[in-house]
Amino acid sequence: MDDLPYLRGLTVEQTEAVTDPARLLCIVAGPGSGKTTVLTRRIAFRGMDPEVAPKNTVAITFTNQAADELKARLAGLSMYELPWIGTFHSFAFLVPGRYLEELRRPVPHLITSKARLITAAAREDASLWRHFAKSGSDGANGLASTLAIGELTREIETAKANMVAPDGYESWHRTNRRETGLDPQAIATAWRSYERLKAATHQIDFDDLIVKAEAALRENPSFAQTIRWWYRHFYVDEFQDVNAQQIALLKQLVGEKPDLCVVGDPKQAIYTWNGAHPRLMLDLDQVFPGAAYRYLRANFRSVAEVVDLANAAAEGFADPAIARHGGVIHAKRPSGSPPRLHVFDSAEEEASFVARQIYASIANGAAPHSIAVLARTNLLLPQYQAALSARGIHNHVAGTAQIVSDSALKAATSHLRELLGPRGRLQDALTHLDDLIDEYKIDGFGGGAADSLAYFRQMAVEALRNEPRMDLTSFLNWFRVRAAESASASRNGVTLTTLHRAKGLEWDIVYLVAMEQGVLPHAKSTQPAAMEEEKRLFYVGITRARDHLYLTLARKRGKAERPASSFLSGLGALIQDGIPQKASTRRALEYIRAGKERLTTAEVIPLETDPVLETLKLWRRRRADDLGTAEETLLPDRAVHYLASNLPVDRDDLAVCPGVTREFLAEHTEALLTLLKALARARKARLPL
């Protein structure tokens, strides 16, 4: 068996995963462990069995790009017949279509412009439309309505991914403390109108595909039997990204005798906004009883020191099941350069340093495309892009094409032209854009229009630094040129991208920038589940680096002074210069033993204690006792978490804290600011320098 072409070059660990006879198998594959290689080899290996024919096999990916790579790899293994390979939605599109064809019913049309139909639904109620259109500010077809409809669309998509119906939306909104600029009741009402309009016009949207496919299989056993006869063997890549809706469809597809193999890494689950959760993979044996687990723990990508840092970062995960299910990786590569942390007084100094270092690396022979700058949000990237461009270094922002083509950005530029004229001052345009961003709470955190407008705004700020008198037309031309340059440099230039977009990619040299509290972790991530996802994002960022990893932060970014990220606490020994230690199997076992000890000593593993947060909670408790009021009434939990993350320095900063009232400010500002300044000094003193 060892000389089979599908097993050549594999490690023992990989070979066991490829050849495991289990019909229900979960392969937990750490970063750089050869996940895609194992998946393709297992499909090809099992395809040699006449009972597991490729024509009856389905391989599901999360992107068309991943599907194309899977097809290319399988073709490279000389498979004469390929299985069906595509995304969840592509496969789901086939199911209701076939069912309706059997019933001789017309197949619904797939909506090409969801926003247009949602707008039509919102217009059905005049008072409701005024809420979304913000009538009186820029008209019913203006930028404000475009932003509001965009937010409404994203809320509907997120709710559907979490298997929420319109009637349950308001309750779900409250329970999950959703931060929206729109009234939840208005969202629910508009959503109901949208569903009615779809039914009346015989249309379905992209999110309906999974729901309709699952319903067709669940409600029609004979049809489900037919589908299961055609498609009997299933593989799912990046399983940590599935949501409950997709799990429900998968259960209907595989039936009572499942033949299913899933591959993924719960430590890289970073799409909870779409309903994904690492627990869905960790608890696969509960959803599909009898599922076996295999683990790919060897990391072939990164030098030993980077792997050590990744393992140490994963130690901060609150969920002990991640450690139990293969939560530790070990390096197959020898020792190399240790990760380094650089702290600067300002964001400008930080960006200049990153550009200088990259310039030096390229001068010493590094290829620009082997270098990446990773940030928490798109909003941060323009400053680094400007610093690189100033030194003549080719670079590109991943996803620029989507940003430039975003409908909200197009509406924004059109609105600004009408408002200011083509030769209006860019500074004035920036003021109007800031008003809209404040109104809609846009900060580049939520994707879509938020990303596009935040990126556009920051590019305008960078342009004004170089040319304070620039007009709107000149800036728009400059912006388009920069976007075109970014697209042309995408293969040869330095990559600038967000941590979310970086997943699945790797570079020789990685700069993980803006490692400040309130940036990573993000200031909005105040709930425990959101904080855990921030930790997983940090883990993803670390594991993108092959040879060199630099972490940078600025004590002051814009007007805000921020302490170092809490994620850096306790990692100093692995980041500072010193004698590198190889991340051996022995060292990996030490992490495993530590995880097992935690599991046996406590039933519930608490979140990592933040002394700043605990101090603020104690201050609130004593104040509430003195005043004879409830702690939550004095200062709600969300406000305490915000204060701990951001440590405001003056009354204006304190006033924007969610949950802080005018009455609270009048009575407690002086005492609270004194405490916050002391906490900031204490936190800064613990920087792992």
Secondary structure, DSSP 8 states (H G I E B T S, - for coil): -TT-GGGTT--HHHHHHHH---SEEEEEE-TTS-HHHHHHHHHHHHHTSGGG-GGGEEEEESSHHHHHHHHHHHHHTT-SS--EEEEHHHHHHHHHHHHHHHTT----EE-S-HHHHHHHHHHTSHHHHHHHHTTTTS-TTSHHHHHHHHHHHHHHHHHHHTT--GGGHHHHHHHTT---SS-HHHHHHHHHHHHHHHHHTTEE-TTHHHHHHHHHHHH-HHHHHHHHHH--EEEESSGGG-BHHHHHHHHHHHTTS--EEEEE-GGG---GGGTB-THHHHTHHHHSTT-EEEEE-EESSS-HHHHHHHHHHHTT-S-HHHHHTT---EESS------EEEEESSHHHHHHHHHHHHHHHHHTT--GGGEEEEESSGGGHHHHHHHHHHTT--EEETTHHHHHT-HHHHHHHHHHHHHH-TT-BHHHHHHHHHHHHHHTT--SSSSTHHHHHHHHHHHHHHHHHH-TT-BHHHHHHHHHHHHHHHHHTTTTSEEEEEHHHHTT--EEEEEE---BTBTTTBTT--SHHHHHHHHHHHHHHHTTEEEEEEEEEESEETTEE--B-GGGTT-HHHHSSS------HHHHHHHHHHHHHHHHH-SS------HHHHHHHHHHHHHHHHHTS-HHHHS-HHHHHHHHHH---SHHHHHTSTT--HHHHHHHHHHHHHHHHHHHHHHHHT---
